[in-house]
Structures are given as structure tokens and as C-alpha cells.
């Protein structure tokens, strides 16, 4: 929880510190080798391709449709917020409505996503499935996010009552930051090992190693083989090697989620025995069936295509490995978000 909270803060910082225009050239950081910062002993890997999300035709079309369909609900929530927040109460209703109406236009979303495409491009998470503290989050931002820029803005945050931040100079003239959240016994450490790269971890030694150039070659052969399955078109890709804390956890596996005109996914998980794989495949199919029934019950006719897609996805066990593929057509999402005719 602490790691996720700090990760959210730094994600926002990447966007705020380095806003860019859509016509700017691709940042040099886009070619940086993030895997060289992989902590030794890591057993899982997650890569989020933010650009794939921003470029997805499905996402760009779905957001205006959702705002158009639920615009009245958004306005009601805004009124509720104004009742509880004195600062929000000063915002005129017509300004809120103007903003909501603007988000109904596909060109508004397209323009915003094009402008944000280089601010934050990738998020990578490494770690040990059996040891929560041995983990790290890496943000690949625009190269304008540099050590000097962050060091300039950091003092402005030191008086913030929401958290405490300390700056520690290390060898090579670089700085490591220690962030202490309220009611959190464990601090979070982060640093900028190179322009456009933010490295964050609850383990101080991992940040120190990142500042020294990372641990090149630290990825275990088993995990490296699984990570090689990642494609540039993947929105989310994950891989793991080595048994985690949970008894029913797989010993190895990988999966992907792809966002384009459709939403699709693929999963491969290897378990300790064929019997265990058979049991897990059966559980997955039961959950998929229950989820499909819930969609039908909650969404009615508009959710039929979504329910059908869930029903069509089947987990299959073979030789101790469970595989699963699913595909949700963009047309099903559009049907779900279509505004009811008055």
C-alpha cells in the first residue's frame, strides 16, 4: 500500500514537471534500458505501456461516450463535492458543466492524450514474490525530469504536512530522497539515476544500487525467458518465476493485456503439478461463468455482448500449465456505453 501511494505521487510528478507538446520529438529516455535496474533476486516483472493506453482507439472513443452517458451523474457528484469542500464550492456550476461537455468531444480527449504521450511512457515493477520489501517501481518519463529539476522542487515539499521528505547526497553528486508518509513505519526511497528515469523502492539499498548504474544482468534466466514474450503492443505485461507466499500460487507464468480497437488478453501459468493445474483451470472457468452471469444481471441487454465474451473465454490445463485467452470487441464496449434513447 505504501509503495503504491508513493508510486501514484511520482506518476503525477512526471506529468507535472515535464508537460510536452504533441509535436515534440520522442525523448531519449524512450530508448533507455529499464531492465538494467532490475534488483537482484527478482522473481516478478510488470510492464505498463502508458503510450499504448493513450493511443488506443477503444479508450479514446469510450471516454467521451461514458461522459456523455453519465454526464448528469458527474454533475450530481460535483454538487456533492461542493457541499463538503469549501474550495470546490467556489467553482461555478456553468464552469463544471462546460468542462463535462468538453470531455464529451472525442477531439478533446485526442488532443489531451497526444499532449501527454511523452510525459510518462512506461511503468515497470520488479520484485520478489516472497518478499514484499524487495521491490521497485521505475517510471520512464520525459527526459526533462532530471535530478537537478527534482532537487530544485523538493524543498518546496518539505513543509507539506501530508508527508516528510529528506534529501541525502550520495557519491557522484546525485541525490536520494526519503519520503515518510503519516502513520507509515517504513519510508519510501527514490532517485533519478538518469534523466527521465525515476526509481522508487521501500528498500534503500536498491535505490543506492540504481544510482550506481543498476545491476545489469541481474535478471534470472528463467524470468528473462518469460519476459522475452513481451510485445511492444502490450498495454500490460507481467511475468513471474519462483513460488510466492500463497500455497496455490503458480511457480511460473506470464500474461498480457492488449488495448487497441478491442480489449484482449492472454495468460499462461505453470503449477507444481498437473492436478493443481486442473483444479485452477476449473476455478477460473467457474469464476468466468459467475462473472458473466453477474454482467447479464446487472447490465441487462446492453451487457449481453460483454457476457458472451466472458463466457467464450475458457481456461485449459495441459501438462501442469493453464492457458487462457479472451477478447472483448470494441463494439461490445460501445454498445454498453451507448446513451439510452430518450
N, C-alpha and C positions, 0 to 999 in steps of 0.2 A: 504493500500500500504506500509506504513512504517513497519507494523508488518510483512508482507510477506518478505520485503527486509532483515530485521534483521533475520528472520527465515532461509532464504537461507544462510546467513553468518554463522549461528551457525550449520546448517546442514553440511556445508563444514568443519567446525571446528571439528565436531565429527569424520569425516573420516580422517582428517589430524593428529589430536592429537593421535588417537588410531588405527593405522593400525594393523591388526591381520592376522595370518596365518589361512588357512582353517582348519588345524588340531588342533587348539586351542580349549579347552573346552568352552561350552556355558557360557557366562558371567552371574554372579549372578544377574546383573541388569535385565536380561531377565524375572525374576520372580517378579520384583517389581510391586507393585500395583499402577498404574498410576492414577487410579480414586480417590485416596485419596487426590490428589492435585486439584480436581475439584473445581473451585471457586463457592462460594455460589451464588445462583440465576441463575446459568447457565441454558440455555434452548436449546443449541445445542451441539452436540458432533460429532467429526470426527476422525476416527482412520485409519491411513495409515500403513499397514503392509509391510514394506520395504522388509523384507525377502521373502514375497510371490512374490514380483516383481522379485527379484533376482533369485528365484528358478523356476519361470515359464518357462516351455519348449517352450511356444509360444514366449516369449520375447527373450530367448536365441537363438532361431532359426531365429527370424525376424531381429535382429540387423545385423548379418553377411550378410543376404540376401539383406537388404536395402543398406548396404555399398557397396556390390558387384554391385548392380543395379545402384546406384548413385555415384559410385566412381569418375567418370570423373567430375561430378558436384562439388563434395567435393574438388577436386584438383583445379578447377577453382575458388572456393570461397577462397581457401588458397592463390592463387596468388593475388586475390583482397585484402586480408588481408595484404599480404606482401607489397602491394603498399601504404597502409595507415599507417602501423605500422613499425617503424624503427627496433624494436626488432625482429619482425616476419621476416623482410627482411633478417636477418642473418641465417635463417634456410634453409639449402639446400633442393632443390626440391626432391632429392632422399630420404632424410630422411622422408619427408612428405609422399611420395609415399609408403615408407616402413611401416610407421605407418598405412596408409589406408589399405594396403594389409594385414597387420596383423589382422585388425578388420574384414576382410572378413572370417576369420577362426573361426568356432564355438568353437574350443578349447581355443582360446584367450579370448573370452567372458566368457566361463565357468570358466576359471582359475581366471579371474578378479572378477567375481561375487562371487565365492567361497571365495576368499580372503577378500571380503568386507562384508560378511554376518553378522559379529558381530560388525562392526564399527558403524552402525546405523541401528537399528532393527525396531523401531516404531516411528511414529509421531502422537501425539494426540492434537487436538484443542478443547478447550471448550469456551463457551461464552454465551452471552445474545443476542438473535436475534434482540432485540430492542435497544441495547446499544453497539456500536462498541468498546468502550474503555474497557468494562468489558469482556475481552477475554484473553486467554492464549494459548501458544503453548508449548508442552512438547516433548522433544526429548529423546528417550531411546537409549543410546549409549553403547559402551563397557565400563566396569567398570574402565578402565584406565583413563577415563575422570573424573577427580576428582577436588575438589575445590583447592587443592594445585597446581595441574598442570596448571589449568586455571589462577590462581593467579600469577604463575611464568611467563606465556607468556603474560599476559595482559599488563604489562608495555611496551613491545615491540611494542604494537599497539597504544600507546598513542600519538606518533608523526605522525601518519598516517593522512594526510590532508583530506582523504575521510570521516572521522568521528572522533568524540571525545569520549573517554571512561574514565569514572571516577569510582574509586573503593571506596565503602563505607563499612566499617566493621560494622557488626551487632552483636547482642548478640550470644554467643555460639562460637565465633571465626570464624564465616562464613562471606563471602563477597558477597555483592550485587553490580552488575555492572550497570552503567548508560551509555547508548550509545546514542549520539546525532548525527544524520545524517545532512548533509548540507541542508539548505533550508527546514528543518523539525522543526516545532514549538514544537512538542511533542517528548520527548525522549523515548527510549525503555529500559526496565529494565530486567536483567536476573540474575540467580544464579544457583548454583549447590547444591540443597538440600541434595543429597546423590550421591555417586559415580555412574556414568553412567546416571544420570538424569539431563537434562538442562531444566530449567523452564523460560519461557520468556513471558513478558506481557507489554503493554503500561501503565498498572495500577500498580503503585509502591506497593500499599498495598497488592496486590495479591502475588507478589514476596516475600514480607516480611512474609506473612502467610505461603507460601510454605516452607520457611526456618525454620519455627517453626514446620513443620511436616504436613502441609496441613490442609484441612478442611474435615476430614473423616466424611462420612455420609451426605455430603452436596448435593449430587445428589437428585433431586426431585423424588418422587415415580413414576410420570408419565414418566419422562425421563429414569429412571432406568429400567422401564419395557421395553421400546423400545430398550435401549442399550443391554438388555439381548438377543436380536435377533442376535447379532454379533456372527459370527463363526470364528474359528481360521484360516480357509481357505480363509477368505475375504481379498482381497487386499485393498479395501477402503470400509469402513462402515460409514454411517452417520445417525444421528437421531436428531430430534428436537421436542420440546414441548413448546407451547406458541406462540401466534401470533407475527409475526415480524412487521417491519415498513411497508412493502408493503401491500396494501389492498387485493391483490389477493393471498397472501401467505397462505399456509396451516396452520392449527392450531396444527398439529402433523403429524409425519411421520418418516419413516426410509427407508434406501436403501443400496444396496451393489453392488460392482463390484468385480468379481472373475476372477483371471488370472491363468489359468492352461494350458492345451493344447488348450483350447478355451477361448474366452473373453465373459463373460456373466454378466448379471446384473438383479437386481430386485428392484422395487420401490413400496412403499405404502405411500400414502399421504391422510390425512383426512382434509376436508374443513369444513367451517362453516355451509354449507347447501348442500342438495342433488343437488339443482340447480347449485350451484357453482362447485361441483364435476363434474357434467355432462358437464359443459362448459369447464373446464380444461382438461377433458379427450378428448373432441373434438379438442381442441387446440393442445394437444400433438400429436394426430394422424395426424393432418394436417401438423405439423412440421416434423414428421417422413416421411410422404409422400413426402414433399418438399425436405427433405434431401436425400431420396432415388433417386429422380429424378436428383438431383444435382450430386450425385455419378455416375449415369449412364452417364450423360452428360460429366462429367469431366474425367472419367476413361475408358469409353468405355467397351469393352467386358471383360477386366480384372477386372472391378468393378461390374460385374453382380451379383456375389455371395454375395458381401457386400450389394448391393442394395436390394437383395432379403431378406437378414436377417433383414434389416431395415423395409422393407415392411411387414414382418411377425410379427413384434413387434406391439402389439395393447394395448392401454390404455383402461381399463374397469372401469366404475364407478358403485358403488353399495353402497347404504345406506350412501352416503356422503364421501366415500373413493375411491380413484383412485388407481388401481394397474397396474403395467406394468412389463413385463419380456422380456428380449431379450437375444439372443445368437448369437455370431459371431464365426463360426467354424474356427479353426486354418487353415484349408485347404483354406478358403477364403482369409485369410491374406497372406498365402504362394503364392496363385495364383496372388494376387495383387502385391507382391514383386518379383515375378519371373522375371528374367532378359530376356529381349527381345532377341530372337534368331537372330543372325546376318546373 
